């Protein structure tokens, strides 16, 4: 049986990844898409989903080549508006 900590692993990242996917799908013509793609890159990276991370990174770089949101640095991560913890 898994411990409670293992059961919760990735829930936060998965939740943010799902919300970011919804932004990309439903609000395609808004400025929020750029940041949502960056959030997807970070969430997939933390979940160990390399193929999905790479896909999101590729879309982000193609559509927003100068975007700061694709960086995987914790320092940049702490400055995001959605970082509540």
SEMI-521272 format. One record per residue: residue number from 1; y, z negated, x of N, C-alpha, C in turn. Coordinates in pm, 1 decimal, decimal comma, padded with zeros to 6 digits, m for minus. Layout:
<NUM; <Y; Z; X>; <Y; Z; X>; <Y; Z; X>>
...
//
This chain:
<1; <m00118,0; 00000,0; 00083,7>; <00000,0; 00000,0; 00000,0>; <00124,8; 00000,0; 00088,5>>
<2; <00226,8; 00075,8; 00047,3>; <00350,1; 00084,4; 00123,7>; <00438,2; m00037,1; 00098,7>>
<3; <00513,0; m00074,0; 00199,3>; <00606,3; m00184,6; 00182,0>; <00723,2; m00138,6; 00097,1>>
<4; <00801,0; m00233,1; 00046,2>; <00916,1; m00197,0; m00037,3>; <01018,6; m00117,8; 00042,7>>
<5; <01028,7; m00147,3; 00171,4>; <01122,5; m00071,2; 00254,8>; <01078,0; 00074,7; 00267,1>>
<6; <00949,8; 00097,3; 00286,3>; <00898,6; 00233,3; 00296,9>; <00912,5; 00306,8; 00164,5>>
<7; <00894,3; 00235,4; 00053,3>; <00908,6; 00298,3; m00077,6>; <01050,4; 00350,6; m00098,1>>
<8; <01149,2; 00280,7; m00044,1>; <01288,2; 00319,6; m00062,6>; <01339,2; 00416,8; 00042,4>>
<9; <01257,9; 00448,8; 00140,6>; <01303,3; 00536,4; 00248,0>; <01343,8; 00670,9; 00192,1>>
<10; <01464,1; 00710,7; 00223,9>; <01510,5; 00842,1; 00185,5>; <01562,9; 00854,8; 00043,9>>
<11; <01556,6; 00749,7; m00035,6>; <01605,6; 00760,4; m00172,4>; <01753,6; 00793,0; m00175,7>>
<12; <01830,3; 00725,9; m00093,3>; <01974,8; 00750,2; m00090,8>; <02003,2; 00893,3; m00045,4>>
<13; <01938,5; 00936,2; 00063,1>; <01959,9; 01070,7; 00113,5>; <01913,8; 01174,9; 00011,8>>
<14; <01801,1; 01149,0; m00051,7>; <01751,1; 01241,2; m00153,3>; <01845,7; 01252,1; m00271,5>>
<15; <01900,9; 01139,9; m00311,7>; <01995,6; 01137,9; m00423,9>; <02120,7; 01217,7; m00388,5>>
<16; <02175,6; 01195,5; m00269,2>; <02294,1; 01270,6; m00227,3>; <02261,8; 01419,1; m00213,1>>
<17; <02144,7; 01450,1; m00162,4>; <02104,7; 01589,7; m00149,1>; <02095,0; 01659,4; m00284,2>>
<18; <02039,2; 01589,1; m00383,8>; <02028,3; 01647,9; m00517,8>; <02165,7; 01668,6; m00581,2>>
<19; <02254,8; 01572,4; m00563,9>; <02390,0; 01587,0; m00618,7>; <02463,8; 01702,1; m00549,9>>
<20; <02445,1; 01714,3; m00421,1>; <02510,2; 01822,7; m00347,9>; <02455,5; 01957,7; m00393,8>>
<21; <02324,7; 01966,5; m00417,2>; <02266,3; 02091,0; m00468,2>; <02327,9; 02127,8; m00602,9>>
<22; <02349,0; 02028,4; m00687,0>; <02408,1; 02053,0; m00818,7>; <02550,4; 02107,7; m00804,6>>
<23; <02627,5; 02053,4; m00711,4>; <02762,8; 02104,2; m00687,4>; <02757,6; 02249,9; m00644,9>>
<24; <02667,1; 02281,7; m00552,9>; <02656,4; 02419,3; m00502,7>; <02616,4; 02514,5; m00615,6>>
<25; <02524,4; 02472,2; m00700,8>; <02479,0; 02558,6; m00810,7>; <02583,0; 02574,2; m00921,7>>
<26; <02645,4; 02465,2; m00961,6>; <02728,7; 02466,7; m01081,9>; <02877,9; 02486,3; m01056,7>>
<27; <02922,7; 02465,3; m00935,5>; <03065,9; 02473,5; m00906,0>; <03090,1; 02565,4; m00786,6>>
<28; <03032,8; 02684,0; m00791,7>; <03032,8; 02774,4; m00677,8>; <03171,2; 02818,7; m00633,0>>
<29; <03267,9; 02819,7; m00720,7>; <03400,6; 02869,9; m00685,6>; <03500,0; 02757,4; m00653,9>>
<30; <03449,6; 02641,1; m00618,4>; <03538,3; 02528,4; m00589,4>; <03532,8; 02491,7; m00441,7>>
<31; <03637,8; 02423,8; m00392,2>; <03637,8; 02379,7; m00252,1>; <03529,4; 02275,6; m00221,0>>
<32; <03475,1; 02210,8; m00322,6>; <03373,9; 02107,4; m00301,6>; <03243,5; 02162,3; m00246,3>>
<33; <03221,1; 02291,2; m00260,4>; <03095,3; 02351,5; m00214,7>; <03079,8; 02337,0; m00063,7>>
<34; <03185,5; 02355,8; 00010,0>; <03178,5; 02344,0; 00155,9>; <03127,8; 02206,1; 00197,5>>
<35; <03186,1; 02103,0; 00142,2>; <03144,0; 01967,6; 00177,9>; <03004,1; 01937,4; 00124,8>>
<36; <02971,1; 01990,1; 00007,0>; <02837,2; 01969,0; m00048,6>; <02730,8; 02029,9; 00042,1>>
<37; <02756,9; 02147,4; 00096,2>; <02661,6; 02207,4; 00189,9>; <02645,8; 02121,7; 00315,0>>
<38; <02755,9; 02067,9; 00365,8>; <02747,7; 01978,6; 00481,3>; <02667,6; 01853,9; 00449,5>>
<39; <02685,1; 01801,3; 00330,0>; <02610,1; 01684,2; 00286,9>; <02461,0; 01717,0; 00276,7>>
<40; <02429,4; 01835,6; 00226,9>; <02289,2; 01876,7; 00219,6>; <02228,2; 01885,1; 00358,9>>
<41; <02302,2; 01938,8; 00454,7>; <02253,3; 01947,6; 00592,1>; <02219,0; 01808,2; 00644,3>>
<42; <02308,3; 01714,0; 00623,9>; <02286,2; 01578,3; 00674,9>; <02172,1; 01508,0; 00602,0>>
<43; <02165,3; 01523,7; 00470,5>; <02059,2; 01458,5; 00393,5>; <01922,8; 01513,4; 00433,2>>
<44; <01911,0; 01646,3; 00443,0>; <01783,4; 01705,6; 00481,1>; <01744,5; 01666,8; 00623,2>>
<45; <01843,5; 01655,1; 00711,2>; <01815,5; 01613,9; 00848,0>; <01757,6; 01472,3; 00850,1>>
<46; <01817,5; 01382,0; 00776,3>; <01770,4; 01242,9; 00772,7>; <01634,6; 01229,5; 00705,7>>
<47; <01604,5; 01320,4; 00614,6>; <01474,1; 01316,9; 00547,3>; <01365,8; 01387,9; 00627,2>>
<48; <01404,5; 01453,3; 00737,0>; <01307,4; 01523,4; 00819,3>; <01264,4; 01657,2; 00761,5>>
<49; <01347,0; 01715,1; 00676,0>; <01316,8; 01843,4; 00613,0>; <01388,9; 01954,3; 00689,6>>
<50; <01333,2; 01989,2; 00802,1>; <01399,9; 02080,9; 00894,7>; <01425,7; 02218,8; 00834,2>>
<51; <01331,7; 02272,9; 00759,0>; <01350,2; 02407,0; 00702,1>; <01466,3; 02407,8; 00602,9>>
<52; <01472,9; 02307,2; 00516,1>; <01582,6; 02299,5; 00419,6>; <01715,3; 02272,7; 00490,8>>
<53; <01711,5; 02187,1; 00591,9>; <01832,2; 02160,1; 00671,0>; <01884,6; 02287,4; 00734,0>>
<54; <01795,0; 02362,5; 00794,2>; <01835,4; 02485,9; 00861,5>; <01889,0; 02588,8; 00762,5>>
<55; <01828,6; 02597,8; 00644,1>; <01878,0; 02690,3; 00541,5>; <02019,1; 02652,9; 00497,3>>
<56; <02040,1; 02524,5; 00469,4>; <02172,9; 02479,0; 00426,6>; <02275,4; 02500,8; 00538,2>>
<57; <02235,3; 02475,5; 00662,2>; <02324,3; 02495,9; 00776,9>; <02361,8; 02643,7; 00790,2>>
<58; <02264,5; 02731,6; 00771,5>; <02289,2; 02875,4; 00780,7>; <02388,0; 02921,4; 00673,1>>
<59; <02369,7; 02874,7; 00550,9>; <02461,3; 02910,9; 00441,5>; <02600,6; 02856,1; 00469,5>>
<60; <02608,1; 02733,2; 00517,4>; <02737,6; 02672,6; 00549,4>; <02809,2; 02751,9; 00658,4>>
<61; <02739,2; 02784,1; 00765,1>; <02802,1; 02858,1; 00876,2>; <02844,4; 02999,4; 00836,4>>
<62; <02764,0; 03064,1; 00752,7>; <02796,6; 03200,7; 00710,2>; <02920,4; 03202,7; 00620,2>>
<63; <02929,5; 03109,0; 00527,1>; <03038,3; 03107,8; 00430,3>; <03161,1; 03031,2; 00476,4>>
<64; <03141,6; 02935,3; 00565,3>; <03251,9; 02851,4; 00615,0>; <03236,5; 02834,0; 00766,1>>
<65; <03261,7; 02939,4; 00844,3>; <03234,5; 02933,5; 00988,8>; <03315,3; 02827,9; 01064,1>>
<66; <03429,3; 02788,3; 01013,8>; <03512,2; 02687,6; 01080,6>; <03496,2; 02548,1; 01020,8>>
<67; <03397,2; 02529,3; 00938,1>; <03380,4; 02403,2; 00865,7>; <03345,2; 02286,5; 00957,3>>
<68; <03412,2; 02173,4; 00937,8>; <03374,2; 02052,6; 01012,2>; <03257,9; 01978,8; 00946,8>>
<69; <03216,5; 02020,9; 00827,7>; <03116,4; 01946,6; 00752,0>; <02973,5; 01969,6; 00797,9>>
<70; <02949,5; 02062,7; 00884,8>; <02814,1; 02087,1; 00932,5>; <02774,2; 01998,7; 01048,7>>
<71; <02868,8; 01924,5; 01103,7>; <02839,6; 01837,2; 01217,6>; <02746,7; 01725,7; 01173,6>>
<72; <02653,0; 01691,9; 01259,2>; <02556,6; 01586,0; 01227,4>; <02592,3; 01455,3; 01296,7>>
<73; <02718,2; 01434,2; 01321,9>; <02760,1; 01314,5; 01393,8>; <02788,5; 01200,6; 01297,6>>
<74; <02745,6; 01081,8; 01332,0>; <02772,3; 00964,4; 01249,5>; <02921,3; 00934,2; 01240,1>>
<75; <02996,1; 00959,8; 01345,9>; <03139,9; 00932,9; 01343,1>; <03207,9; 01016,6; 01235,9>>
<76; <03174,1; 01143,4; 01228,4>; <03231,4; 01230,1; 01125,7>; <03182,2; 01188,4; 00988,3>>
<77; <03057,1; 01145,8; 00980,3>; <02996,5; 01104,2; 00854,7>; <03071,1; 00987,1; 00792,3>>
<78; <03120,5; 00894,7; 00873,3>; <03185,5; 00775,4; 00820,0>; <03322,1; 00804,7; 00759,8>>
<79; <03376,3; 00923,3; 00781,6>; <03507,4; 00959,0; 00729,1>; <03500,8; 01031,5; 00594,7>>
<80; <03383,7; 01059,2; 00543,2>; <03370,3; 01133,2; 00418,8>; <03407,2; 01046,5; 00299,1>>
<81; <03461,6; 01109,0; 00195,9>; <03502,0; 01036,2; 00075,9>; <03383,2; 00975,7; 00003,2>>
<82; <03263,7; 01034,7; 00015,6>; <03147,2; 00987,1; m00057,4>; <03074,6; 00875,7; 00016,8>>
<83; <03118,3; 00843,8; 00136,1>; <03051,3; 00740,0; 00214,9>; <03099,2; 00603,7; 00167,1>>
<84; <03022,2; 00542,0; 00080,0>; <03061,5; 00416,4; 00017,0>; <02999,1; 00293,0; 00080,8>>
<85; <02904,8; 00309,1; 00170,1>; <02836,3; 00195,1; 00227,1>; <02874,3; 00172,5; 00369,3>>
//
